[in-house]
Amino acid sequence: HALNQKAVARLAANELNKSYEQVNLIVCHLGFGITIGAHRKGKIIDVNNGLHGDGPFSIERAGTLPIKSLISLCFSKQYDEGELIELLTFNSGLKAYFNTENIDHIFTLLQQLSDEEAKIIKAMTYQINKEIGAMAAVLQGDVDGIVLTGVLAEFDVINQFITERISWIADVF
């Protein structure tokens, strides 16, 4: 995610007719995991740990979970440590909500959302927007642009749900 974030940040800076070292950006890699980074003048100064579940839920990741419920699940003996890591890191998120391991099927569902599936996508984008807002605070409101990248950024409905809540912060690329 870090290399993709840097690459698309440079592209966005170019669209702003500036160098990467001259801009402050929030970059959202929306993939099987979701990482949202604050880029200040050519350096990533903060980013959530999307691999291990910090931040929004994604295609595979559970996202940030309530601590008490997570601790209870850990001690429930329903899963051993490896199974729980596998579940929360690779078999949660949209996979669990849409009840499928088939990524192509998930992408098909994203193109023709039912009302129920739209609620799930709105919940995911709500969490993405909260993380974007947090990174705007990290940058003290000095944000030149917000960049969406990754496989989920290919879906207009996801971009729309994100943009309608955060476009007041900065232009969205």
C-alpha positions as CSV (number, residue, x, y, z in Angstrom):
1,H,0.0,0.0,0.0
2,A,2.8,2.4,0.8
3,L,4.3,2.3,-2.7
4,N,0.9,2.8,-4.3
5,Q,0.1,5.7,-1.9
6,K,3.3,7.4,-2.9
7,A,2.8,6.8,-6.6
8,V,-0.8,8.2,-6.7
9,A,0.2,11.1,-4.4
10,R,2.8,12.1,-7.0
11,L,0.1,11.9,-9.7
12,A,-2.3,14.1,-7.7
13,A,0.4,16.6,-7.0
14,N,1.1,16.8,-10.7
15,E,-2.6,17.5,-11.4
16,L,-2.3,20.3,-8.9
17,N,0.7,21.6,-10.9
18,K,3.0,21.1,-7.8
19,S,5.6,18.6,-6.7
20,Y,4.8,16.0,-4.2
21,E,7.1,17.8,-1.7
22,Q,4.8,20.9,-2.0
23,V,1.4,19.4,-1.1
24,N,-0.5,17.9,1.7
25,L,-2.7,15.0,0.7
26,I,-4.9,12.3,2.2
27,V,-4.4,9.1,0.2
28,C,-6.9,6.3,0.6
29,H,-5.8,2.9,-0.7
30,L,-9.1,1.0,-1.0
31,G,-8.3,-2.6,-1.6
32,F,-8.5,-6.0,0.2
33,G,-7.3,-3.9,3.1
34,I,-7.8,-0.2,3.5
35,T,-5.1,2.2,4.4
36,I,-5.6,5.9,4.7
37,G,-2.5,8.1,5.0
38,A,-1.7,11.7,5.7
39,H,1.1,12.9,3.4
40,R,2.8,16.2,4.4
41,K,5.2,17.7,1.9
42,G,6.5,14.4,0.5
43,K,6.4,12.3,3.6
44,I,3.7,9.9,5.0
45,I,3.3,11.2,8.5
46,D,0.5,9.0,9.7
47,V,-1.4,5.9,8.3
48,N,-3.7,3.3,9.8
49,N,-2.5,-0.3,10.0
50,G,-4.9,-1.8,7.5
51,L,-3.2,-5.2,7.3
52,H,-3.9,-5.9,11.0
53,G,-7.4,-4.4,11.1
54,D,-7.0,-0.8,12.1
55,G,-9.5,1.5,10.4
56,P,-12.4,0.7,8.1
57,F,-13.6,-2.7,7.2
58,S,-12.7,-3.7,3.6
59,I,-13.1,-6.6,1.2
60,E,-11.4,-9.0,3.6
61,R,-10.6,-7.2,6.8
62,A,-12.9,-6.8,9.8
63,G,-11.6,-3.2,10.6
64,T,-11.5,-1.7,14.0
65,L,-13.5,-3.7,16.5
66,P,-15.0,-3.0,19.9
67,I,-12.3,-4.2,22.4
68,K,-14.6,-5.9,24.9
69,S,-16.3,-8.0,22.2
70,L,-13.0,-8.9,20.7
71,I,-11.5,-9.9,24.0
72,S,-14.6,-12.1,24.7
73,L,-14.3,-13.7,21.3
74,C,-10.6,-14.4,21.9
75,F,-11.4,-16.2,25.2
76,S,-14.5,-18.0,23.9
77,K,-12.6,-21.0,22.7
78,Q,-14.6,-20.8,19.5
79,Y,-11.4,-20.2,17.5
80,D,-7.7,-20.8,18.2
81,E,-5.3,-17.9,17.6
82,G,-4.4,-18.8,14.0
83,E,-8.1,-19.2,13.1
84,L,-9.0,-15.9,14.6
85,I,-6.2,-14.1,12.8
86,E,-7.3,-15.7,9.5
87,L,-11.0,-14.8,10.1
88,L,-10.4,-11.2,11.0
89,T,-7.6,-10.5,8.5
90,F,-8.7,-12.5,5.4
91,N,-12.4,-13.6,5.8
92,S,-14.3,-10.7,7.2
93,G,-15.5,-7.4,5.7
94,L,-17.4,-7.6,2.4
95,K,-16.6,-11.3,2.1
96,A,-18.5,-12.0,5.3
97,Y,-21.3,-9.5,4.7
98,F,-21.9,-10.8,1.2
99,N,-21.3,-14.4,2.3
100,T,-18.9,-15.2,-0.6
101,E,-15.2,-15.9,-1.0
102,N,-15.5,-15.2,-4.8
103,I,-14.1,-11.7,-5.4
104,D,-15.6,-11.5,-8.9
105,H,-19.0,-12.1,-7.3
106,I,-18.4,-9.3,-4.8
107,F,-17.5,-7.0,-7.7
108,T,-20.6,-8.0,-9.5
109,L,-22.7,-7.2,-6.4
110,L,-21.0,-3.8,-6.2
111,Q,-22.2,-3.0,-9.7
112,Q,-25.8,-3.8,-9.0
113,L,-26.4,-3.0,-5.3
114,S,-29.6,-4.1,-3.7
115,D,-30.9,-1.9,-0.9
116,E,-29.4,-4.2,1.7
117,E,-26.0,-4.3,0.0
118,A,-26.1,-0.5,-0.4
119,K,-26.4,-0.2,3.5
120,I,-23.3,-2.3,3.9
121,I,-21.3,-0.2,1.4
122,K,-22.6,3.0,3.1
123,A,-21.3,1.6,6.4
124,M,-17.9,0.9,5.0
125,T,-17.7,4.3,3.3
126,Y,-18.8,5.9,6.5
127,Q,-15.8,4.4,8.3
128,I,-13.5,5.4,5.4
129,N,-14.8,9.0,5.8
130,K,-14.2,9.0,9.5
131,E,-10.6,8.0,8.8
132,I,-10.2,10.7,6.2
133,G,-11.5,13.2,8.7
134,A,-9.0,12.0,11.3
135,M,-6.2,12.5,8.7
136,A,-7.5,16.0,7.9
137,A,-7.0,16.7,11.6
138,V,-3.5,15.3,11.5
139,L,-2.8,17.7,8.7
140,Q,-4.4,20.5,10.8
141,G,-6.9,21.1,8.0
142,D,-4.2,22.0,5.5
143,V,-5.3,19.5,2.8
144,D,-4.6,20.1,-0.9
145,G,-6.4,17.0,-2.1
146,I,-7.9,13.6,-1.2
147,V,-6.8,10.7,-3.4
148,L,-8.8,7.5,-3.9
149,T,-6.9,4.5,-5.3
150,G,-7.2,0.7,-5.2
151,V,-9.7,-1.8,-6.6
152,L,-12.7,-0.4,-4.6
153,A,-12.0,3.1,-6.1
154,E,-13.0,1.7,-9.5
155,F,-16.6,1.6,-8.4
156,D,-18.5,4.9,-8.9
157,V,-21.0,4.1,-6.1
158,I,-18.1,3.9,-3.5
159,N,-16.5,7.1,-4.8
160,Q,-19.9,8.8,-4.6
161,F,-20.6,7.7,-1.0
162,I,-17.1,8.9,0.0
163,T,-17.1,12.1,-2.0
164,E,-20.5,13.3,-0.8
165,R,-19.3,13.4,2.8
166,I,-15.7,14.7,2.5
167,S,-15.5,16.9,-0.6
168,W,-15.7,19.9,1.7
169,I,-12.2,19.1,3.0
170,A,-10.5,19.3,-0.4
171,D,-10.8,18.2,-4.0
172,V,-11.1,14.5,-4.5
173,F,-8.9,12.7,-7.1
